[in-house]
Amino acid sequence: MLVEFIPSIDAIDRDSWQNIWASDYPFIQYEFLQSLEQSQCVSKDSGWIPHHFLLWSADSQDDKGELLAAMPLYIKSHSYGEYVFDWAWADAYHRYGVEYYPKLLNAIPFTPATGPRYALAEGLDETLFCQIMLQQLQQECQRLEASSFHSLFPSSHQLNCLTTENQLLQRDAIQFHWINENYKSFDDFLASFKSRKRKSLKSERRKVAQQGVEIQCVEGADISAEQWQQFYHCYHLTYLKRSGRQGYLNHDFFKRLATNCTNSIMMVQAHYDGQMVAAALYFKDSGTLYGRYWGCLDDFDALHFEACYYQGIEYAIENKLKRFDPGAQGEHKIQRGFKPSYVHSAHWIASDEFRPAIEDFLKQESEHIKLYKEDAESYLPFKSVE
């Protein structure tokens, strides 16, 4: 077998990549990853150097044979855009005069959404693959003088393979996800709320209409070039207001999405006085809706909640999606019916000196995360189950 690390998704043909994944998870699609790279959102300058892992059946560069496995992989020179915060680890390395960067990262850039993080050809033994993969990644870390390897937000099955079979360290965190309990409508969903919580949410939704804001959901293929332009304007200005800098994603990236990823996109648009003043961009697959990017030109009371949460819930119910992942963080989601849900990452630390300390930290952190989840669940708005 031949292991190959490629410097761009363009170094493998689209069909080979798509066929081995056999998944409609939107962020692993060839066009999505290609859009990130070709727009230079992912590049050496941005600190995300593509270094994708491929495993071929043959052992010759002239005849590689069949693609057996694939993994999106990046060489990172910082920890921005990951949403699994290891700054304290980097600081500890720095205090001891050791370099933490570069590191190898198996993740979807700027996307804290759980999903598949590697793909295998049918019939390939997964335990064997994980052993080969980890061995090769350890050797690559040594060659690159990288401190570690990290897999962020893998599916529960892949997490188990990475941690149980290969002794990677598991890290736990909490996000807030909406779960479809076979609701027939948004009102059916609200019927599960306590009376006071239900009235509060209805009042919040009325505020949007009372301000004269009109909402519409537009599927990807129906979003016009002008609407994409206005969406980016909203997104860009919102990032500037919030952080004083441009967002991770540029205009070219969204232009490429508009051309190449329309089947997995839905946009919630808010119009006021004939102008699109806000928008939320969603992605979707056969089971899950993903809330990703938001922007607004002016301050409208409760509009963020309407565009980014309530419209997503309605869309998920209407399209019989099982789950709605609205993005990372945000305890304000709890009172709106989003349940605290575990998400995970897996970590291999090269240093024999730092590994035990990080392992101990993760064990202690995991206990705090468990208690936090239990506490967050006590604030959910749902009626008590008799």
C-alpha positions in Angstrom: 0.0 0.0 0.0 1.1 3.6 -0.7 0.6 6.5 1.7 0.4 9.9 0.1 0.1 13.4 1.5 -1.2 15.9 -1.1 -0.8 19.7 -1.0 -4.3 20.4 -2.4 -7.6 18.7 -3.0 -7.0 19.4 -6.7 -4.2 16.8 -6.6 -6.8 14.0 -6.6 -9.6 13.8 -9.1 -13.1 14.6 -8.0 -14.7 11.2 -8.6 -12.1 9.3 -6.6 -12.7 11.6 -3.6 -16.5 11.6 -3.9 -16.8 7.9 -4.4 -14.9 6.9 -1.3 -16.8 9.2 1.0 -20.3 8.0 -0.1 -21.7 10.6 2.3 -23.9 13.7 1.8 -22.3 15.5 4.8 -21.9 18.9 3.1 -18.5 19.9 4.5 -16.6 16.9 3.2 -17.7 17.3 -0.4 -15.0 17.9 -3.0 -16.4 21.3 -4.1 -16.7 22.6 -0.5 -13.0 21.8 0.3 -11.9 23.0 -3.2 -13.8 26.3 -2.6 -11.9 26.9 0.6 -8.5 26.3 -1.1 -9.1 28.1 -4.4 -10.4 31.2 -2.6 -7.2 31.1 -0.4 -9.3 31.0 2.8 -7.2 27.8 3.4 -3.6 28.4 2.5 -0.1 28.9 3.8 -0.9 32.6 4.4 -4.0 31.7 6.5 -2.2 29.2 8.5 -4.1 26.2 7.1 -1.8 24.3 4.7 -3.6 21.5 3.0 -1.8 18.1 3.6 -4.5 15.6 2.8 -3.9 11.9 3.7 -4.5 9.3 1.0 -4.0 5.5 1.1 -3.7 3.6 -2.2 -3.8 -0.1 -2.8 -0.6 -0.2 -4.9 2.8 0.9 -3.8 4.0 2.8 -6.8 3.6 6.5 -7.7 3.2 5.4 -11.4 0.4 3.0 -10.6 -1.3 3.9 -7.3 -4.1 1.4 -7.8 -7.4 1.9 -5.9 -8.0 4.6 -3.4 -8.5 2.8 0.0 -8.8 5.7 2.4 -8.9 9.5 2.6 -8.7 12.1 5.3 -8.8 16.0 5.1 -5.6 17.1 6.8 -3.9 20.4 7.5 -0.6 21.7 8.8 -1.5 24.4 11.3 0.7 27.3 12.5 -1.9 28.5 15.0 -5.2 27.5 16.6 -7.6 30.0 15.0 -10.8 28.7 13.3 -10.9 25.3 15.1 -13.4 25.8 18.0 -11.5 23.3 20.1 -9.4 25.6 22.2 -5.9 24.4 22.9 -4.2 27.8 23.5 -3.3 26.8 27.1 -1.4 23.8 25.7 0.5 26.0 23.3 1.2 28.4 26.2 2.6 25.6 28.3 4.9 24.4 25.5 6.1 28.0 25.1 6.8 28.4 28.8 9.1 25.4 28.6 10.8 26.6 25.5 9.2 24.0 23.2 7.4 24.7 20.0 3.7 23.6 19.8 3.3 24.6 16.2 3.2 23.3 13.6 0.6 20.6 14.4 -1.4 18.2 12.1 -5.1 18.8 12.1 -7.8 16.5 10.8 -10.8 18.8 10.6 -13.1 20.9 8.4 -11.7 24.5 8.5 -13.8 27.0 10.4 -16.6 24.4 10.8 -17.3 22.9 14.3 -19.9 20.5 13.0 -19.7 16.8 13.9 -19.3 14.4 10.9 -17.1 11.9 9.2 -13.4 12.7 9.4 -12.0 9.8 7.3 -13.4 7.6 4.6 -12.6 3.9 3.8 -13.1 1.8 0.7 -15.7 -0.9 1.1 -14.2 -4.0 2.7 -11.2 -2.3 4.3 -10.7 -3.3 7.9 -11.2 -0.1 9.9 -9.0 -1.2 12.8 -6.2 -2.0 10.4 -6.6 1.4 8.7 -6.5 3.3 12.0 -3.3 1.6 13.0 -1.7 2.4 9.6 -3.0 5.9 9.6 -1.8 6.7 13.1 1.6 5.2 12.5 2.0 7.2 9.3 0.8 10.4 11.0 3.2 10.0 13.8 6.0 9.6 11.3 4.8 12.7 9.4 4.7 14.7 12.7 8.3 13.7 13.2 9.3 14.7 9.7 7.5 18.0 10.0 8.7 18.6 13.6 5.0 18.9 14.5 4.0 18.5 18.1 0.8 16.6 17.7 -2.1 15.3 15.7 -5.7 16.3 16.3 -9.1 15.1 14.9 -11.9 17.6 15.6 -15.6 16.8 15.7 -15.5 13.2 14.4 -18.6 11.1 14.3 -19.1 8.9 17.4 -18.1 5.8 15.6 -14.9 7.2 14.3 -14.1 8.8 17.6 -14.4 5.4 19.2 -12.0 3.9 16.6 -9.5 6.7 17.1 -9.5 6.6 20.9 -10.2 2.9 21.8 -8.1 1.2 19.2 -5.3 3.7 19.0 -5.0 5.3 22.4 -5.6 8.9 21.2 -6.8 11.1 24.0 -10.5 12.1 24.0 -11.7 15.6 24.7 -15.3 16.4 25.5 -17.2 19.6 24.9 -20.8 20.8 24.7 -22.8 22.3 21.9 -26.5 23.0 21.8 -28.5 21.0 19.2 -32.2 20.8 18.3 -33.6 17.3 18.1 -36.7 16.5 16.0 -39.1 14.5 18.1 -41.3 13.8 15.1 -42.8 17.3 15.4 -45.6 18.0 12.9 -45.2 21.8 13.0 -43.5 24.6 14.9 -46.6 24.9 17.0 -46.4 21.2 17.8 -42.8 21.8 18.9 -43.9 24.7 21.1 -46.6 22.5 22.7 -43.8 20.7 24.4 -42.8 23.9 26.2 -43.9 25.1 29.6 -46.5 27.8 29.3 -44.4 30.7 30.3 -41.5 29.7 28.0 -43.9 29.2 25.1 -45.4 32.7 25.5 -41.9 34.2 25.7 -40.8 32.6 22.5 -44.1 33.5 20.6 -43.6 37.1 21.8 -40.1 37.1 20.5 -41.2 35.9 17.1 -43.9 38.6 16.9 -41.4 41.3 17.5 -39.8 40.6 14.1 -43.0 41.1 12.2 -44.0 44.1 14.2 -40.8 45.9 13.1 -41.9 45.4 9.5 -39.3 42.7 8.7 -40.2 40.0 6.2 -38.6 36.6 6.2 -38.1 34.1 3.4 -36.2 30.9 3.0 -34.5 30.5 -0.4 -32.9 27.3 -1.6 -29.4 27.4 -3.0 -30.2 27.2 -6.7 -32.7 30.1 -6.3 -30.4 32.5 -4.6 -29.6 35.3 -7.1 -26.1 36.8 -7.6 -27.4 40.0 -6.1 -28.6 38.2 -3.0 -25.3 36.5 -2.6 -23.5 39.9 -2.9 -25.8 41.4 -0.2 -25.3 38.3 2.0 -21.6 38.8 2.0 -22.0 42.5 2.7 -24.0 41.6 5.8 -21.6 38.9 6.9 -18.5 41.0 6.4 -19.9 44.1 8.3 -21.1 41.9 11.1 -17.6 40.4 11.6 -16.1 43.9 11.5 -18.5 45.2 14.2 -18.1 42.2 16.4 -14.3 41.6 16.2 -12.8 44.5 14.4 -11.5 42.3 11.6 -12.6 40.5 8.5 -14.2 37.0 8.8 -12.3 33.9 8.0 -14.2 33.5 4.7 -13.9 35.9 1.8 -16.1 37.0 -1.0 -14.5 34.6 -3.5 -15.3 31.6 -1.2 -19.0 32.5 -1.2 -19.0 33.1 -5.0 -17.7 29.6 -5.4 -20.3 28.1 -3.1 -23.0 29.9 -5.1 -21.8 28.0 -8.2 -20.7 24.6 -6.9 -22.6 23.8 -3.7 -26.2 24.9 -4.3 -27.7 21.5 -3.5 -26.6 21.6 0.1 -27.4 25.3 0.8 -30.4 27.2 2.1 -30.5 30.9 2.9 -32.9 32.7 5.3 -33.3 36.3 4.1 -34.7 39.2 6.1 -36.1 42.1 4.1 -37.0 45.6 5.4 -38.3 48.4 3.3 -37.5 46.5 0.1 -33.9 45.8 1.0 -32.3 42.6 2.3 -30.9 43.7 5.7 -29.9 40.3 7.1 -29.3 36.7 6.1 -28.4 33.4 7.6 -26.7 30.7 5.5 -27.5 27.1 6.3 -26.1 23.8 4.9 -28.0 20.5 5.0 -27.7 16.8 4.3 -30.2 14.0 4.5 -30.5 14.1 8.3 -29.2 17.4 9.6 -29.5 21.1 9.1 -26.4 23.1 9.9 -26.5 26.8 10.7 -23.2 28.4 9.6 -22.9 32.1 8.7 -24.9 35.2 9.7 -24.8 38.9 8.9 -27.0 41.9 9.6 -26.8 45.6 8.5 -28.9 47.1 11.3 -30.1 46.2 14.8 -33.5 44.6 14.7 -34.9 43.2 18.0 -34.9 39.4 18.0 -34.1 39.1 14.3 -31.0 37.0 15.0 -33.0 34.4 16.9 -35.7 34.3 14.2 -33.3 33.9 11.2 -30.7 31.7 12.9 -32.9 29.5 15.1 -36.6 29.6 14.6 -36.5 29.5 10.8 -34.1 26.6 11.0 -36.4 24.7 13.3 -39.3 25.2 11.0 -37.2 24.2 8.0 -36.0 21.0 9.7 -39.6 20.1 10.7 -41.0 20.7 7.2 -38.2 18.7 5.6 -38.2 15.9 8.2 -34.6 16.4 9.3 -33.6 14.7 12.5 -31.3 17.3 13.9 -30.5 21.0 13.7 -26.9 22.0 14.6 -26.9 25.8 14.8 -23.2 26.2 15.5 -20.8 26.4 18.4 -21.4 28.0 21.8 -24.4 30.0 22.9 -26.2 29.2 26.2 -29.1 31.4 25.1 -30.1 28.5 22.8 -31.2 26.4 25.8 -34.3 28.4 26.5 -35.2 28.1 22.9 -35.3 24.3 22.9 -31.7 23.4 21.9 -30.4 20.6 24.1 -26.9 20.4 25.4 -25.1 17.7 23.4 -21.7 16.2 23.6 -19.2 16.8 20.8 -15.7 15.4 20.9 -12.1 15.6 19.6 -9.2 13.1 19.6 -5.5 14.0 20.2 -2.1 12.4 19.9 0.7 14.2 21.7 4.2 13.4 20.6 6.0 14.6 23.7 6.4 12.0 26.5 6.8 14.9 28.9 3.6 16.8 28.0 1.3 13.8 27.2 0.6 12.7 30.8 -0.1 16.3 31.9 -2.6 16.9 29.0 -4.2 13.5 29.7 -4.7 14.5 33.3 -6.1 17.8 32.3 -8.6 16.2 29.9 -9.8 13.8 32.6 -10.5 16.7 35.0 -12.1 18.8 32.3 -14.4 15.9 31.3 -15.8 15.8 34.8 -16.5 19.5 34.7 -18.1 19.1 31.2 -20.4 16.4 32.6 -21.6 18.6 35.5 -22.1 21.5 33.1 -24.3 19.4 30.8 -26.4 18.3 33.7 -26.8 21.9 34.9 -27.6 23.1 31.4 -30.3 20.5 31.0 -32.1 21.8 34.1 -32.8 25.1 32.2 -34.5 23.5 29.2 -38.0 24.9 28.6 -39.8 21.6 28.1 -42.6 20.3 30.2 -41.7 17.8 32.9 -42.2 14.2 31.8 -44.6 12.4 34.2 
